[in-house]
Structure formats: structure tokens, C-alpha cells
Amino acid sequence: MAGTEEVTDESLYVLTALLLTPAQFPSVLGDDFPAACAALGIDPHTDGYGLVLGQGEDGARWTVVVDDVSLVAVAIASWDCGIDYDLSPDERTVVASLPGWPLDVAVAAPGIPEPHDPDEDSPLTPPDTGQWGPAQRRLGADEIAQQWAVWREQLGGDEAFAPSEVTQEKPTGPAARVIEELRGYVASPPPPGRVRSTYAPDGARTVRTDGPGWSMVARTDDIAFLLLDEAPGEVVPLGRGTELPALLKALEALAVRPA
């Protein structure tokens, strides 16, 4: 995963790249696509962007935003298949160059100083995993989505944890508050990326949803997991009950999907 690109007046040694589109963006940046773009100081164009993460010649961390989404998507797909790809975006595609990285990167460019922020005021800094807040909560939900089978295996049958408040006419409590907000999403669709849908086995879909103070990961053929700002590190299983299946189906219908 190596390539070079000019960042200000020096070369960037590319380490990895991410997509920033309504259907797929680093959720650490925000609850939805417009919020993620705002965190980078760019306009939320529906075509999206690519984020190129690398180091300058002095080892400084840089995040370069480019509008050539296809190029970045091809690079990511190639790397995922174990194929070398020299990601070198044209200077004309660069929208912004921001000091810092939004996420930790496990590799570093050889032969240059260790990764470091170019100054103390870098706008992009990986979240402190020792703390709990919106960014950490969203990262936790990402992990559950990626490791669904592992998390699901820890639970028994659906009847062991299906909360009664899901079906109450006037639900109360944190989990029931999330249900009410999800109902609101169905009635009035939220900003792009607030509800996302990705592949799941056996014809199901994984529904990934965020809101003020909460995140949800669910499978359309199974249960949901909730993470709350008010419950640091806690993962709340939400049983299917009588309403969740229809609610998930409605959310999936309005969700954005990767191309």
C-alpha cells in the first residue's frame, strides 16, 4: 500500500485509504454523512470523497481528501484482495489536506520518522480508547457490525432478553427512547448516512443506525444491539419482540447502500 502525492510542498507516503460517501464513511467522524463532512470542513457532495491517509517526509500524519472516489475505491478493493496498488491521486483531485488522522493506522512508512501530528492543533486525532463518548460509541458499533457472529454467539435465545418496552404504546427507558427515534426516522427520513445497510449472510441485511447519544447494529433476520452514551462500554441486546422485525424492514428500505 504505497504511493506518493504532494501535500503542500512535500511528498505523502500513502499508508491506507477510506471512502467517505453517504453509504460508507468513517463513523468516528459523525452520526451521518453531512456530519462527517463537516468534521473535515468540506461540503457533503452526494458523490462523496476518498480519504488518503499517509505520512510526509518528516513522518507527520496527513489526511488528504480527494474527489476521485473511483480511484480510491479501486485501491481499497485491490488491497483487500492482497493486490499491490500504487494509489497516487492527481493533484487536481485534491480537495483538502488536513494534518492528523481520524483513526489509528497500524502501519508506518519505512525509512522516515515515526508518525506524529505536524502541530499541536491538528484537527484530526484518533479517539482515546480509554474514554467513552460519541466517537468511541460509534466505533464500538462498527466493531459489532464487523464481528456480528462473535457478539451474537454470546447470547442465547431471543426470549431471554426481549424488552417489553418495545411494544408498549408509551415506551420508557433508554432502549425505548431509541425505538421512538427510530420510528421517527421511518416517518421522516434523517440525513444521508444516518441509516446504512450492508450485506449479511442468508439474504439478510445489516442495518447500522446512529442518533443523538446512541448507535444501533441489527440484522433484519435477527436482533439488535444498542450502545448508549449514558452507558459507557455497555452493549444492550434488543430482542425482536413483535415490532422490531417490521421496524428493521422499514429502516432498511430507506437506508443507503454501498454501490
C-alpha positions as CSV (number, residue, x, y, z in Angstrom):
1,M,0.0,0.0,0.0
2,A,2.4,2.6,-1.1
3,G,2.3,5.6,-3.3
4,T,3.3,9.3,-3.3
5,E,1.3,12.5,-3.6
6,E,2.2,16.1,-2.9
7,V,1.0,17.5,0.4
8,T,1.8,21.2,0.4
9,D,5.4,21.2,-0.7
10,E,6.4,17.6,0.2
11,S,5.5,14.0,-0.7
12,L,2.9,11.9,1.0
13,Y,3.8,8.3,1.6
14,V,0.3,6.6,1.4
15,L,-0.5,4.1,4.1
16,T,-4.2,3.4,3.6
17,A,-7.4,5.0,2.3
18,L,-11.0,5.2,3.3
19,L,-14.2,6.0,1.5
20,L,-16.4,9.0,2.5
21,T,-19.8,8.5,0.9
22,P,-23.4,8.6,2.2
23,A,-23.3,4.8,2.3
24,Q,-19.8,4.3,3.7
25,F,-17.8,6.7,5.8
26,P,-15.7,6.6,9.0
27,S,-18.4,6.8,11.6
28,V,-15.8,8.1,14.1
29,L,-16.4,11.5,12.3
30,G,-20.1,11.8,12.9
31,D,-23.5,10.2,13.0
32,D,-24.2,10.8,9.3
33,F,-22.5,11.8,6.1
34,P,-23.1,15.5,6.4
35,A,-21.7,15.5,9.9
36,A,-18.7,13.5,8.8
37,C,-18.0,16.0,6.0
38,A,-18.5,18.9,8.4
39,A,-15.8,17.4,10.7
40,L,-13.4,17.7,7.8
41,G,-14.6,21.2,6.7
42,I,-15.8,20.0,3.3
43,D,-19.2,20.2,1.5
44,P,-21.3,17.0,1.6
45,H,-21.5,16.3,-2.1
46,T,-23.5,13.2,-2.8
47,D,-20.8,11.6,-4.9
48,G,-18.6,11.6,-1.9
49,Y,-14.8,11.6,-1.5
50,G,-11.9,9.4,-0.8
51,L,-9.6,9.9,2.2
52,V,-6.0,9.1,1.7
53,L,-4.0,8.7,5.0
54,G,-0.2,8.9,4.9
55,Q,2.9,10.5,6.2
56,G,5.0,13.3,5.0
57,E,8.8,13.1,4.6
58,D,9.2,14.2,8.2
59,G,6.8,11.4,9.4
60,A,3.9,13.8,10.0
61,R,0.4,12.4,9.7
62,W,-1.7,13.8,6.9
63,T,-5.3,13.1,5.7
64,V,-5.8,14.1,2.1
65,V,-9.4,14.5,0.8
66,V,-9.8,13.7,-2.9
67,D,-12.9,13.8,-5.1
68,D,-11.8,10.8,-7.3
69,V,-13.9,8.3,-5.4
70,S,-13.5,5.6,-8.0
71,L,-9.7,5.7,-7.8
72,V,-9.8,5.2,-4.0
73,A,-12.4,2.5,-4.3
74,V,-10.3,0.5,-6.7
75,A,-7.2,0.9,-4.5
76,I,-9.1,-0.3,-1.4
77,A,-10.6,-3.3,-3.3
78,S,-7.2,-4.2,-4.6
79,W,-5.6,-4.1,-1.2
80,D,-8.4,-6.2,0.3
81,C,-7.6,-8.8,-2.3
82,G,-3.9,-8.7,-1.5
83,I,-3.0,-7.0,-4.7
84,D,-0.5,-4.2,-4.8
85,Y,-1.9,-0.9,-6.0
86,D,0.0,2.4,-6.2
87,L,-2.5,5.0,-5.1
88,S,-1.3,8.3,-6.4
89,P,-4.2,10.8,-6.8
90,D,-3.8,13.6,-9.3
91,E,-3.2,17.0,-7.6
92,R,-6.3,18.3,-9.4
93,T,-8.5,15.9,-7.4
94,V,-7.2,17.1,-4.0
95,V,-10.0,18.9,-2.1
96,A,-8.2,19.4,1.2
97,S,-5.1,18.4,3.1
98,L,-5.6,18.1,6.8
99,P,-2.9,17.4,9.4
100,G,-3.6,14.3,11.5
101,W,-5.5,11.1,11.1
102,P,-9.1,10.4,12.2
103,L,-8.2,6.8,13.1
104,D,-5.2,4.9,14.2
105,V,-3.2,3.3,11.4
106,A,-1.3,0.1,12.3
107,V,1.5,0.6,9.7
108,A,4.0,3.3,9.1
109,A,6.1,4.3,6.1
110,P,9.6,2.8,6.3
111,G,12.7,5.0,6.4
112,I,11.1,8.1,7.8
113,P,10.4,9.3,11.4
114,E,7.6,7.7,13.5
115,P,4.1,9.0,12.8
116,H,3.3,12.2,14.6
117,D,1.0,15.2,14.3
118,P,2.6,18.1,12.5
119,D,1.5,20.5,15.2
120,E,-0.4,20.5,18.5
121,D,-3.6,21.8,16.9
122,S,-4.1,19.0,14.3
123,P,-7.9,18.9,13.6
124,L,-7.9,15.1,13.2
125,T,-6.9,12.9,16.2
126,P,-7.8,9.3,16.8
127,P,-10.2,9.0,19.7
128,D,-8.9,8.0,23.1
129,T,-10.0,4.4,23.6
130,G,-9.6,4.9,27.4
131,Q,-12.5,7.4,27.3
132,W,-16.2,7.0,26.3
133,G,-18.2,9.3,24.2
134,P,-19.9,9.6,20.8
135,A,-16.8,8.6,18.8
136,Q,-16.0,5.6,20.9
137,R,-19.6,4.6,20.9
138,R,-19.8,4.6,17.1
139,L,-16.5,2.7,16.9
140,G,-18.0,0.1,19.2
141,A,-21.0,-0.3,17.0
142,D,-18.7,-0.6,14.0
143,E,-16.9,-3.5,15.7
144,I,-20.2,-5.3,16.5
145,A,-21.2,-4.9,12.8
146,Q,-17.9,-6.4,11.7
147,Q,-17.9,-9.2,14.3
148,W,-21.7,-9.9,14.4
149,A,-21.4,-13.7,14.8
150,V,-19.0,-13.4,17.7
151,W,-21.3,-11.0,19.6
152,R,-24.4,-12.9,18.7
153,E,-22.9,-16.2,19.9
154,Q,-22.6,-14.8,23.4
155,L,-26.4,-14.7,23.7
156,G,-29.0,-17.4,24.0
157,G,-32.5,-17.5,22.6
158,D,-34.4,-14.3,21.8
159,E,-36.8,-14.8,24.7
160,A,-34.0,-14.3,27.2
161,F,-33.6,-10.6,26.6
162,A,-36.6,-9.2,24.6
163,P,-37.5,-6.0,26.4
164,S,-41.2,-5.4,27.0
165,E,-40.9,-1.7,26.4
166,V,-40.5,-2.2,22.6
167,T,-44.2,-3.0,22.3
168,Q,-45.6,-0.5,24.9
169,E,-47.7,2.3,23.5
170,K,-45.8,4.8,25.6
171,P,-42.3,3.3,25.9
172,T,-39.9,4.5,28.6
173,G,-36.3,4.0,29.4
174,P,-33.2,4.5,27.2
175,A,-33.8,1.5,24.9
176,A,-37.4,2.5,24.4
177,R,-36.3,6.1,23.6
178,V,-34.1,4.8,20.8
179,I,-37.1,2.9,19.4
180,E,-39.1,6.1,19.4
181,E,-36.4,7.9,17.5
182,L,-36.2,5.0,15.0
183,R,-39.9,5.3,14.4
184,G,-39.3,9.0,13.7
185,Y,-36.7,8.1,11.1
186,V,-39.3,6.0,9.3
187,A,-41.8,8.8,9.4
188,S,-39.3,11.5,8.4
189,P,-36.0,10.2,6.8
190,P,-32.9,11.5,8.6
191,P,-29.8,13.0,6.9
192,P,-28.0,10.7,4.4
193,G,-25.9,8.0,6.1
194,R,-27.8,8.1,9.4
195,V,-29.2,4.7,8.4
196,R,-27.0,2.4,6.4
197,S,-27.5,-1.1,5.0
198,T,-24.8,-3.7,4.2
199,Y,-24.7,-7.3,3.2
200,A,-25.4,-10.1,5.7
201,P,-25.5,-13.8,5.2
202,D,-28.6,-15.8,4.2
203,G,-30.2,-13.0,2.4
204,A,-30.4,-10.7,5.4
205,R,-29.1,-7.2,5.7
206,T,-27.1,-5.5,8.5
207,V,-28.7,-2.2,9.5
208,R,-26.4,0.4,11.0
209,T,-28.1,3.4,12.6
210,D,-26.9,6.3,14.7
211,G,-28.7,9.1,16.6
212,P,-28.1,11.6,19.3
213,G,-26.4,9.7,22.1
214,W,-26.9,6.2,20.7
215,S,-25.9,3.7,18.0
216,M,-27.7,0.5,16.8
217,V,-26.5,-2.5,14.9
218,A,-29.1,-5.0,13.8
219,R,-29.7,-7.8,11.3
220,T,-33.1,-7.9,9.5
221,D,-33.5,-11.6,10.4
222,D,-32.3,-11.3,14.0
223,I,-31.9,-9.0,17.0
224,A,-30.4,-5.6,17.5
225,F,-27.5,-4.3,19.7
226,L,-27.6,-0.8,21.2
227,L,-24.8,1.3,22.5
228,L,-25.6,4.5,24.6
229,D,-23.5,7.5,25.6
230,E,-25.1,7.2,29.0
231,A,-23.9,3.6,29.5
232,P,-20.2,3.6,28.9
233,G,-18.9,0.4,27.3
234,E,-22.3,-1.4,27.7
235,V,-23.9,-3.3,24.8
236,V,-27.6,-3.7,25.2
237,P,-29.3,-6.5,23.3
238,L,-32.7,-5.7,21.9
239,G,-34.9,-8.7,21.2
240,R,-37.2,-9.0,18.2
241,G,-40.4,-8.9,20.1
242,T,-43.4,-8.1,17.9
243,E,-42.3,-4.7,16.5
244,L,-38.6,-4.9,15.7
245,P,-38.9,-7.0,12.5
246,A,-41.2,-4.5,10.8
247,L,-39.2,-1.6,12.1
248,L,-35.9,-3.0,10.7
249,K,-37.6,-3.7,7.4
250,A,-38.8,-0.1,7.2
251,L,-35.4,1.3,8.1
252,E,-33.6,-0.9,5.6
253,A,-35.9,0.3,2.9
254,L,-34.8,3.9,3.4
255,A,-31.2,3.1,4.1
256,V,-28.3,4.0,1.7
257,R,-26.3,1.0,0.4
258,P,-22.8,0.8,-0.9
259,A,-22.6,0.9,-4.7
